Amino acid sequence: MKKITTLTFVLLLSLGAFVQAQNEPLYLLFEFMKVNDERNSDYLEVEQFWTNIHQQRVADGNIIGWDLWAMSPGGSEQGSQYFTVTLFSSLEAMLEGFPSGKFNDYLQKAHPELSDKELGEWMEKTVISRDIAHQVYCKEISTTDGDFDMPVGTLLKFDLMKQLDNSYEKVENEVFKPWHQQLVDNGQKEAWGLIRVLLPAGSQALASHMTYSMYSSYKQLAEDMDGSGGGTMELMTGLAVKQGLETRDMRGVEAAQLIMKVR
């Protein structure tokens, strides 16, 4: 299967740990990056440079946070190798991005030690270090309870879903979420959540939703992937799950690891 960025729609997450009060919606901008092998070290330097800028945006209340994830497997022929997630408290803020006229202010506050010429060189290096293959606007719908704060090194597995009928989100919340909550409570994973895609949308989009699971170790991830960490499921729950699977079409599964984080 081609990497997510070669498709009409892609998404993911900085997820579950997008810690926000349950009654407050969280909006997420995913940006998938295609990075050539020879540009990999340059790209990571660029993102490290940008963390200071994102920190200024957090301090200003423009964003809640920002994350960089490395996709796995991440070969150059598979599409995207990285994606960033920027967290917003409102749809308006996400659609606007950088507030009008504030970019240079953020830039200069983040790197006061650099001259205008040096800042220009960093902007040029940013442009040539990667291609932004896709941008996806999303809204978090539901998450499990827990105190996982998503440290650097967190592992992520996510499923891309295409909704087949309007009961899909209800099924995820009422059937699947309690099951994942049990796994979180048992220490078999750290978090689970459901995200709705806002844009791109329509019949040609790859997926309408994604679900994600987070892990603190490769042992947790491996046991989940090979089915040995799922525990037992009661008969009635199993029947509900079987019916629930008919409400969506799984379009793909991807994995990533958190390598930078700003809050």
C-alpha positions as CSV (number, residue, x, y, z in Angstrom):
1,M,0.0,0.0,0.0
2,K,1.4,3.4,-0.9
3,K,2.2,5.7,1.9
4,I,-0.6,8.0,3.1
5,T,0.7,11.1,1.3
6,T,0.3,9.5,-2.1
7,L,-3.5,9.3,-1.6
8,T,-6.2,11.9,-1.9
9,F,-6.6,12.0,1.8
10,V,-4.3,11.5,4.7
11,L,-4.4,11.9,8.3
12,L,-3.2,11.2,11.6
13,L,-2.4,12.2,14.8
14,S,-0.9,13.9,17.7
15,L,-3.7,12.4,19.3
16,G,-5.2,11.1,22.5
17,A,-2.6,13.1,24.3
18,F,-4.2,16.2,22.7
19,V,-5.1,16.8,26.2
20,Q,-8.0,19.1,26.4
21,A,-11.0,19.2,28.7
22,Q,-13.6,16.7,27.5
23,N,-16.2,19.3,26.8
24,E,-13.7,21.5,24.8
25,P,-13.3,20.5,21.1
26,L,-9.8,20.1,19.7
27,Y,-8.9,20.9,16.1
28,L,-5.9,19.4,14.4
29,L,-4.0,20.4,11.3
30,F,-2.0,17.5,9.9
31,E,0.8,18.3,7.4
32,F,2.5,15.3,5.7
33,M,6.1,15.8,4.6
34,K,7.9,14.1,1.7
35,V,11.6,14.2,2.5
36,N,14.3,13.0,0.2
37,D,17.0,10.8,1.8
38,E,19.8,13.3,1.2
39,R,17.7,16.1,2.8
40,N,16.7,14.1,6.0
41,S,19.3,15.8,8.3
42,D,18.5,19.2,6.9
43,Y,14.8,18.6,7.4
44,L,15.2,17.7,11.1
45,E,17.4,20.8,11.7
46,V,14.6,22.9,10.1
47,E,11.9,21.4,12.3
48,Q,14.1,22.0,15.4
49,F,14.4,25.6,14.2
50,W,10.6,25.9,14.0
51,T,10.0,24.5,17.5
52,N,11.0,27.9,18.9
53,I,8.5,29.6,16.6
54,H,5.7,27.2,17.6
55,Q,6.6,27.9,21.3
56,Q,5.9,31.6,20.6
57,R,2.6,30.7,19.1
58,V,1.7,28.7,22.2
59,A,2.7,31.6,24.4
60,D,0.5,33.9,22.3
61,G,-2.5,31.6,22.5
62,N,-2.5,31.1,18.7
63,I,-2.1,27.3,19.1
64,I,-2.2,24.7,21.8
65,G,0.8,22.7,20.7
66,W,2.7,21.2,17.8
67,D,4.2,17.7,17.2
68,L,6.5,16.0,14.7
69,W,6.0,12.3,14.0
70,A,8.3,10.0,12.0
71,M,6.3,7.4,10.0
72,S,7.3,3.7,9.9
73,P,8.2,2.2,7.6
74,G,9.4,5.4,6.0
75,G,11.2,4.6,2.8
76,S,11.6,7.2,0.2
77,E,9.4,5.3,-2.3
78,Q,6.5,5.1,0.2
79,G,5.4,8.7,0.1
80,S,5.6,10.7,3.3
81,Q,8.3,10.1,5.9
82,Y,7.1,12.6,8.5
83,F,4.0,14.5,9.5
84,T,3.4,17.4,11.8
85,V,0.3,18.1,13.9
86,T,-0.7,21.5,15.0
87,L,-3.3,21.8,17.7
88,F,-6.0,24.5,17.9
89,S,-8.8,25.4,20.2
90,S,-11.2,26.5,17.5
91,L,-12.0,25.9,13.9
92,E,-11.5,29.6,13.1
93,A,-8.0,29.5,14.5
94,M,-7.1,26.4,12.5
95,L,-8.4,27.8,9.3
96,E,-6.5,31.1,9.8
97,G,-3.2,29.5,10.8
98,F,-0.7,32.2,11.5
99,P,-2.6,35.4,12.6
100,S,-2.4,38.1,10.0
101,G,0.8,40.1,10.3
102,K,2.2,38.1,13.2
103,F,4.6,35.7,11.5
104,N,7.6,38.0,11.5
105,D,6.9,38.9,15.1
106,Y,6.9,35.2,16.1
107,L,10.1,34.6,14.0
108,Q,12.1,37.4,15.6
109,K,11.0,36.6,19.1
110,A,11.9,32.9,18.6
111,H,15.4,33.7,17.2
112,P,16.5,37.1,18.4
113,E,20.1,36.1,17.9
114,L,19.8,35.8,14.1
115,S,20.1,38.6,11.6
116,D,17.4,39.2,8.9
117,K,19.8,37.6,6.4
118,E,20.2,34.5,8.6
119,L,16.4,34.2,9.1
120,G,16.0,34.4,5.3
121,E,18.4,31.6,4.9
122,W,16.5,29.5,7.3
123,M,13.3,30.2,5.4
124,E,15.0,29.1,2.2
125,K,16.3,26.0,3.9
126,T,12.8,25.2,5.1
127,V,11.4,25.3,1.6
128,I,14.0,23.1,0.0
129,S,14.2,20.5,2.8
130,R,10.8,19.0,2.2
131,D,7.6,19.0,0.2
132,I,4.3,19.4,2.1
133,A,2.5,16.6,0.3
134,H,-0.9,16.9,2.1
135,Q,-2.7,19.1,4.6
136,V,-5.7,17.7,6.4
137,Y,-8.1,19.6,8.8
138,C,-9.6,17.4,11.5
139,K,-11.6,17.5,14.8
140,E,-11.2,15.2,17.7
141,I,-14.5,13.4,18.6
142,S,-13.7,11.1,21.4
143,T,-10.8,9.7,23.5
144,T,-10.3,7.2,26.3
145,D,-9.7,8.5,29.9
146,G,-6.2,8.4,31.3
147,D,-3.2,10.5,32.3
148,F,-0.9,9.6,29.5
149,D,0.9,12.8,28.5
150,M,2.4,11.5,25.2
151,P,6.2,11.9,25.8
152,V,8.7,12.0,23.0
153,G,9.2,8.4,21.9
154,T,5.5,7.6,22.0
155,L,4.4,5.0,19.4
156,L,1.3,5.4,17.3
157,K,-0.9,3.1,15.2
158,F,-3.9,4.5,13.4
159,D,-6.6,3.2,11.2
160,L,-8.1,5.1,8.3
161,M,-11.9,4.6,8.1
162,K,-14.5,5.4,5.5
163,Q,-17.9,5.9,7.1
164,L,-20.6,3.7,5.5
165,D,-23.6,5.0,7.4
166,N,-24.5,7.7,9.9
167,S,-24.3,5.3,12.9
168,Y,-20.5,5.0,12.6
169,E,-19.5,7.5,15.2
170,K,-22.2,6.2,17.6
171,V,-20.8,2.7,17.2
172,E,-17.2,3.8,17.9
173,N,-18.3,5.6,21.1
174,E,-20.7,3.0,22.4
175,V,-19.1,-0.3,21.3
176,F,-15.4,0.2,20.6
177,K,-14.5,2.9,23.0
178,P,-15.4,0.9,26.2
179,W,-13.3,-2.0,24.8
180,H,-10.3,0.2,24.3
181,Q,-10.8,1.9,27.7
182,Q,-10.5,-1.6,29.2
183,L,-7.2,-2.1,27.4
184,V,-5.9,1.3,28.6
185,D,-7.0,0.4,32.2
186,N,-5.2,-2.9,31.9
187,G,-2.0,-1.3,30.7
188,Q,-2.2,-2.9,27.2
189,K,-2.1,0.5,25.5
190,E,-1.9,4.1,26.6
191,A,-4.7,5.9,24.8
192,W,-7.3,5.5,22.0
193,G,-9.3,8.1,20.2
194,L,-11.6,8.9,17.2
195,I,-11.0,11.8,14.8
196,R,-13.3,13.2,12.2
197,V,-11.9,14.6,8.9
198,L,-13.3,18.1,8.0
199,L,-11.3,18.7,4.9
200,P,-10.7,17.3,2.3
201,A,-14.1,15.7,2.2
202,G,-16.5,14.1,-0.2
203,S,-16.9,10.8,-2.0
204,Q,-13.4,10.8,-3.5
205,A,-11.7,11.3,-0.1
206,L,-9.8,8.3,1.1
207,A,-11.3,8.4,4.6
208,S,-13.8,10.2,6.7
209,H,-12.4,9.3,10.1
210,M,-9.4,7.8,11.8
211,T,-9.0,5.9,15.0
212,Y,-5.7,5.8,16.8
213,S,-4.0,3.9,19.5
214,M,-0.9,5.0,21.5
215,Y,1.8,2.9,23.1
216,S,4.7,3.5,25.5
217,S,6.7,0.5,24.3
218,Y,7.3,-1.7,21.3
219,K,6.1,-4.6,23.4
220,Q,2.6,-3.0,23.8
221,L,2.5,-2.3,20.0
222,A,3.7,-5.7,19.0
223,E,1.2,-7.5,21.2
224,D,-1.6,-5.3,19.8
225,M,-0.6,-5.9,16.2
226,D,-0.3,-9.7,16.6
227,G,-3.5,-10.0,18.6
228,S,-2.0,-11.3,21.8
229,G,-2.7,-8.2,23.8
230,G,-6.4,-7.9,23.2
231,G,-7.7,-10.0,26.0
232,T,-11.0,-11.8,25.9
233,M,-14.3,-10.3,24.6
234,E,-17.7,-11.2,26.0
235,L,-20.2,-12.8,23.6
236,M,-22.6,-9.9,23.4
237,T,-19.7,-7.4,23.0
238,G,-18.4,-9.6,20.2
239,L,-21.7,-9.6,18.4
240,A,-22.0,-5.8,18.7
241,V,-18.4,-5.4,17.3
242,K,-19.3,-7.6,14.4
243,Q,-22.3,-5.4,13.6
244,G,-20.2,-2.3,14.2
245,L,-17.6,-3.3,11.6
246,E,-20.3,-3.1,9.0
247,T,-20.7,0.7,9.6
248,R,-17.2,1.5,8.1
249,D,-14.6,0.4,5.6
250,M,-11.0,0.3,6.9
251,R,-8.9,1.9,4.2
252,G,-5.4,1.6,5.7
253,V,-3.2,1.2,8.8
254,E,-0.1,3.3,9.5
255,A,2.4,3.7,12.3
256,A,4.6,6.5,13.6
257,Q,6.8,7.6,16.5
258,L,6.8,11.0,18.2
259,I,10.2,12.7,17.8
260,M,9.5,16.4,18.7
261,K,6.8,18.1,20.8
262,V,5.9,21.7,21.8
263,R,3.3,22.5,24.5
